[in-house]
Amino acid sequence: MRLPFVFALLLATRLPVAAQAAPAVSLPVVAPALAADTIAAIHRLFAAKRKMCAYVAGGTAMVAGVGAVTALSQPAPDTGGGNGFGFGAPGFDERPINALGFVVVGAAVVGLELLTLGGWGQREEARVIMAYQQHQLSRRISRRLKPVCFRP
């Protein structure tokens, strides 16, 4: 007895919802000059971000390389003294470990910077331009489009 009553109640509550039609949404038409200007600004933004990420990654790799070479070119430690815990022990050379530390940390940071660079790649740029042409530009991009991007 309950099942037909529940089914009838569900049907009765669904009918008014199905009868309502969604209002037609008209998208604003963007003038071609404004569209071309914004697309050029998006191109400039992505080119600047790619250039900046490449400079930062290159600079970090250079600093890590110079640090590793500097660590290896230090004079050999003296063979006396030491605390008996491995580091600083007589005859223990810690220069390769220091150089390896520079290389590992530098490679990790450069890897993260290259991942950031991937977020500003040409595929992402094409996706953002398609989204702009469909009037769905993300807030991430619209916040980064500064007046300097619109200058030729």
C-alpha positions in Angstrom: 0.0 0.0 0.0 2.8 2.4 0.8 4.7 1.9 -2.5 2.0 3.3 -4.8 1.5 6.2 -2.5 5.2 7.1 -2.5 5.3 6.6 -6.3 2.3 9.0 -6.8 3.9 11.5 -4.4 7.1 11.5 -6.4 5.3 11.9 -9.7 3.2 14.8 -8.3 6.3 16.6 -7.1 8.1 16.1 -10.4 5.4 17.5 -12.7 5.7 21.2 -11.8 9.5 21.0 -12.1 9.3 19.5 -15.6 6.8 22.1 -16.7 9.2 25.0 -16.0 11.5 25.9 -18.9 14.8 27.5 -18.4 15.0 31.1 -19.7 17.2 31.5 -22.8 20.6 32.9 -22.0 22.1 35.2 -24.6 25.8 35.7 -24.4 27.1 39.2 -25.0 28.7 39.6 -28.4 32.4 40.6 -28.2 33.5 43.1 -30.8 36.2 41.5 -33.1 38.7 44.3 -32.3 38.3 43.6 -28.5 38.5 39.9 -29.1 41.7 40.2 -31.1 43.2 42.6 -28.5 42.5 40.2 -25.7 43.8 37.2 -27.6 47.0 39.1 -28.3 47.2 39.9 -24.5 46.8 36.2 -23.7 49.6 35.4 -26.1 51.8 38.0 -24.5 51.0 36.8 -21.0 51.8 33.2 -21.8 55.0 34.1 -23.6 56.2 36.2 -20.6 55.4 33.5 -18.1 57.2 30.9 -20.2 60.2 33.1 -20.5 60.2 33.9 -16.7 59.9 30.2 -15.8 62.8 29.3 -18.2 65.0 32.0 -16.7 64.3 30.8 -13.2 64.9 27.2 -14.0 68.1 28.0 -15.8 69.3 30.2 -13.0 68.6 27.6 -10.4 70.4 24.9 -12.4 73.4 27.2 -12.8 73.5 27.9 -9.0 73.2 24.2 -8.2 76.0 23.4 -10.6 78.3 26.2 -9.3 77.6 25.0 -5.8 78.5 21.5 -6.6 81.7 22.5 -8.4 82.6 24.8 -5.5 82.0 22.0 -2.9 84.2 19.7 -4.9 87.0 22.2 -5.4 87.4 23.0 -1.7 90.7 21.9 -0.2 90.8 18.4 1.2 90.1 18.2 5.0 92.9 17.5 7.4 93.3 14.0 8.7 93.5 14.9 12.3 90.7 15.4 14.9 87.1 14.4 14.3 84.2 13.7 16.5 84.0 10.0 15.8 80.4 10.2 14.4 81.4 9.9 10.7 81.4 13.5 9.7 84.7 15.0 10.6 86.2 11.7 11.4 89.9 11.3 10.5 90.3 10.8 6.8 86.6 11.3 6.0 86.1 13.6 2.9 82.6 15.2 2.9 83.1 17.2 -0.2 81.3 14.7 -2.5 78.4 14.5 -0.1 78.1 18.3 -0.1 78.3 18.4 -3.9 75.6 15.6 -4.2 73.4 17.7 -1.8 73.7 20.7 -4.2 72.8 18.5 -7.2 69.9 16.7 -5.5 68.3 19.9 -4.1 68.9 21.8 -7.3 67.4 19.0 -9.5 64.3 18.9 -7.3 63.8 22.7 -7.5 64.4 22.7 -11.2 61.9 19.8 -11.6 59.3 21.8 -9.7 60.0 24.9 -11.9 59.6 22.8 -15.0 56.3 21.6 -13.8 55.2 25.2 -13.3 56.5 25.9 -16.8 54.2 23.2 -18.1 51.2 25.1 -16.8 52.1 27.9 -19.2 52.7 25.7 -22.3 51.3 26.1 -25.7 48.5 23.5 -25.2 47.3 25.4 -22.1 47.5 28.7 -24.1 45.3 27.2 -26.9 42.8 25.9 -24.3 42.6 29.3 -22.7 42.0 31.0 -26.0 39.2 28.5 -26.9 37.7 29.2 -23.5 37.8 32.9 -24.1 36.2 32.5 -27.5 33.4 30.6 -25.7 33.1 33.5 -23.1 34.4 31.2 -20.3 37.8 32.8 -19.4 39.0 31.5 -16.0 39.5 33.8 -13.1 43.1 32.6 -12.9 43.9 34.1 -16.3 41.6 37.1 -16.1 43.3 38.2 -12.8 46.8 37.9 -14.5 45.8 39.9 -17.6 47.3 43.3 -16.5 47.3 46.5 -18.7 50.9 45.8 -19.7 49.7 42.6 -21.5 47.5 44.8 -23.7 50.3 47.0 -24.9 51.8 46.0 -28.3 
